[in-house]
């Protein structure tokens, strides 16, 4: 496998930040990011950043590059969001050499994290250029593809969304323009979407007899069931400042957009990566508790389960360092 630095340069070449001779590409002038941050570049501006088969393959390859261990080339992404997997994490925490430790130890042990995520980012920024963030699937291309290629397109789309959701590094969605259909799905799959107040989101498929069934999966989980169904059925656009509070980080204008984006990236790039990763997995996993033994909304089961996660967090080197730094009134020196 290539050394981390050369792999990083190759990723930048794929994204368009560097030419083949490693010079900065003149047509990609986004602000430089801190050392522990990276761009997930959507580059199809001539086609309104449509998610063509080639673009989806490229996004998948970038996400793979950001999550491949420099040791063995294996993907290190978050486990499935299943509460029962906590038992395996607890085994891994007690014995890093056990089967569970070999599979999940990188999420719990700082040395293993550093080993398997050396040179990889602690925060990823999904970004595109132009007035349209993404127009969704390339309908013109879909008309020309074979049945197998159409299946691959939709399977790749689902894979890209899953890779974002299970990325150990939080993914910020820099939504600078219209996000429609699968473009809205992509935008709202990110962990921390940010948009200007006038930016529009839309699920237009019903207007052409192809309801946005797949995009609505991400949109409903971010915006709620009632609003998403209205968007799905009526195919009407909605501005970012009309979305439910907190679903998207809404700013006034482009200047505020860049300022807020920079602040978020700086904060996350300077935060310990391993606690962020385990915290992200735990958050989305605890949402699966509904009813269960305690009945109701599942809160009692969820809070008991989350207590076990907190116990894992507390054993981590970064947590011990953070607590120590708090009492010593100094900035923490993170291990990850």
N, C-alpha and C positions, 0 to 999 in steps of 0.2 A: 504493500500500500504506500502511496506517496506520503512524504513528510507533511506534517500539518501546514507548514507555510506554503508549500507548493500546492497542496490541496485547496487552501484558502484562495490562492491566486487563480487556480482553475475555476473555482466557484465564481469568482468575480468576473472572469472571462465569459463564463456561461451567462451571467446576469447582464453583461454589457458594461460593467464598470471599468474593465481593463481590456485593452486590445490584446492580440496574441503575443505582442512583445512586452506585455505588462505595463503599458502606458494607460493612463486614465482616459476612458472614452469621453469625447467631448459632448455627446448627446445625452449623457446621464449625469446631471449636475445636482443631484440631491446632496444635502449636507453630509459631511463626513461623520461617521458614527464613532463612539468610543470603542476601545479595544475589545470589550466584551459584549458588543452588539453587532448585529448583522442585518442586512436587507434581504428580504424575500421579494425578488423583483418580478413584477408582472409586466412584460414588455410586448405589447401588441397594439400600440397606439393607433396604428393605421387602420385597425379593425375594431376600434372602440374598446380595446383591451378585452376582446372576446376570448372565451375559454375554449380555444381550438384544441384539437388532439395534441398538436405540438406544444402548445402553451401548457396544457395540463401535465404532459410528460416532463416539461422543463420545471414546473413548480414542484412536482414530485421529486425530481432529481436534486433540486436545491434543498428541499426538506431532508432528504436522505443525507446529503453532504453535511448538513448542520447537526445531524444526530448519529453519525457513524463513529464508532469507537476507533481511535487511531491505533489501538492495540490489535484488535482482531477484525475490524471492518464490519462488525455486527451493529445493527440498529439498537440504540438505547433510547427507547421511547417509553412513556408512562404505561403501566400495566392497564388492562381493561378496567373500567370503573365498576368493579364488583366488590361488595363489602367483604365477602368471604376470603378475598386475597390478603386481607390484613393478617390472617394467621400465618401466611407464608412470609410476609414482611417481618413479623415478630420472630419467626424462626431464623430468618436471615440476620436479624439484628443480634441474636444470641450466638450464632455460629456462621461467620462469614464464609467458611469453607464448605458449608452444607450445600446441597443442591439448590435450596432456596437462596442461600447467600450468593452463589455463583450467578443466579438469575437476577436477583434484586439488590445485591449488596451495594451496587453503585448508587442507589437511591438513599442509602443509609450511612455508609461509611465514607468519610471525607477523602481518604486516600484512594479508594476505588473510584470515587467521583472524579478526582483529579486525573486518575489514570485513564479513564474511559471518555472523559470530556475535555481533555487537554486541547486548547486552541479552539474550542467550540463556544458559541455565544451563550450568555445568560439572558439575553432578550433578543427577539427577532421583530423586525418591522416589515410588514407586508405593505408594498407601495407600488403604485403605477403612475403614469404620466398622462396629462391631457384632461379635458373636461369631463370624461367618463371614467370612473374608477374601473368598472367592468360592465359590459352589456350582457354578460352571461354566455351561454353556449353559442358557438358560431353556427347559426341556423343555415346559412348558405353552405357551409362545409358539410353539415349533417345531411343535407339533401344529396350530396355526392358520395358519401361514405358507404362502404359495404355494411351489411348487417353486423358482422363481427367487429368492424371498426366503430360502429355506433355503440355497441355493447362495451367496447373498450373505453370509449369516451366517457360514458356514464359511470363505469367502474372506476376509472381514473379520478373522476371528479369526487366520488365518494372517498377514495383513498387519500386524496389531497386534504379533504376536510378532516378526515380521521387523523392524519399526520399533524395537522395544526392543533386539533383538540388534544392530542396525546403528546405534544411537544413538551419536553421538560422545561424549556425556556418559554416564558410567557410570550405570546404573539400579539403585538400591537397592530391594529388595522388602521392605516392612515388613509381614510376614505375622502379623497380630495374632490370627488365628483359623483355623478349619478351611478348608483349601484342597483342593477336591475336583474331579475331572474336569478340565475346561478351566480351572478355578480353580487347580488344582495346576500345570497347564501354564503359566499366566500367572505364578504365583509363581516357578517354577523356570526361567523364561526370563530373569528379571532377572539382572543381573550379580552382585549381592551380596544374596541373600536373608537375612533375619534373622527369627528366630522364638523364642518361648518354648519351653522344653523339652517342654511338654505339648501344643503345637500339633500337630494331626494333618493328614496328607496322605493322599489316597485317590484311587484310580482305580476307581470303582464300576460302570462301565458293563457289565461282564460279567454282573453280577447281574440286569440287565434286558435282556440280549440285545443290547446295543450296546457292545461293548468299546471302551475309551478309546484308540483307535488313534492319533488325532491328538495327544492329550495325552501319550501315551507317548514321542513324539519328543523333547520337551523333558526329560521326567523321566528317560529313559534316558541322555541326555547329561550329566545332572547327578548321577544316583545310580548309574549303572552298569546293565549289561544284566540280570544275574541278579535283583537286587532289583526292578527295574522290571517284569520279566515276572511275578514273583510277585505284585506289586501288581495288574498287569493281569489275570492269570488268576483270582486269588482274591478280588479286590475288597475286600481287607481294609485298614483304616486302619493307618498307622504314625506313631508320634510323632516329632517333630523330633529328640529326643535318641537315637533309634534309627537315624537316618540315617547313612550313611558319613561319616567325619570330614571336616569342612571343606566339605561340600556346602552346608550351611546354617549360618549363624552362630547358634549356639544360646545363649540366655541363660536365667537361672533364672526370672525373673518379669517382670511388666509394668514395674516400676520400672527393672529392669536393661535391659529392652527399650528404653525411652525414652532411657536414658542412653547405651547403645551406639549407638543410631540417631543421636543428636545428635553423638556423637564421630565417626562415620563421615562424616556430612554436613559437619561442620566441616572435617575433614581434606581431603575431596575438593573442597570449595568453595574452599579456599585453595591448591589445587594447580594448576599450569599445565594448562590444558585441552587444548591441542594435543598435547603428548606423551602424555597419557592416551588421547586418541582414536586416535593412530597405534599406540600400544602395544596397545590393545584389538583393533584390526584385525589387527595382526601376531600376537598370541597365538592368536586363533581360527583364523587362516589357517595357521599352522605345524602345527596339529593334523591338517591334511589330508594330511601326508606319511606315507605308508605304503609300505614297500618301496622302489620307485623304483630308481634306479641303484645306490644303496648297499645295497639289500636290507634284510633284517631289519625293524626297527620304523620305519625311515625317519629315525632320529635324525641320521645324518651329513648327509643331504640337508637336513633341517630346520635344523641348526645352521649350515650354510653359507649357507642362505637368510637366516636370522636375522642373520647377520653383516652382510649388505647392509642390512638394516633398521637395525641399530645405527649404520651409517655415515650413514644419513639422519638418525637421531636426533641424532647428534653435531654435525651441521651447523646444527641449529636454534638460534635465538636463546635459547630457554628453556634448552636444554641447556648452552650456553656460559655463560649467566648462573648456572645452578645450580652448575656446576663452579667458576666464579670465586668465587661466594659461599662455597662450601665451603672454598676455600683462604684466603679473607679472613675466615673465621669470622663470618659475618653471615647473616641471613635473606635468601633470594633475593628479587628484585623481578621477578615474572613478567611477561612480555609478553602471555600469553594466559590 
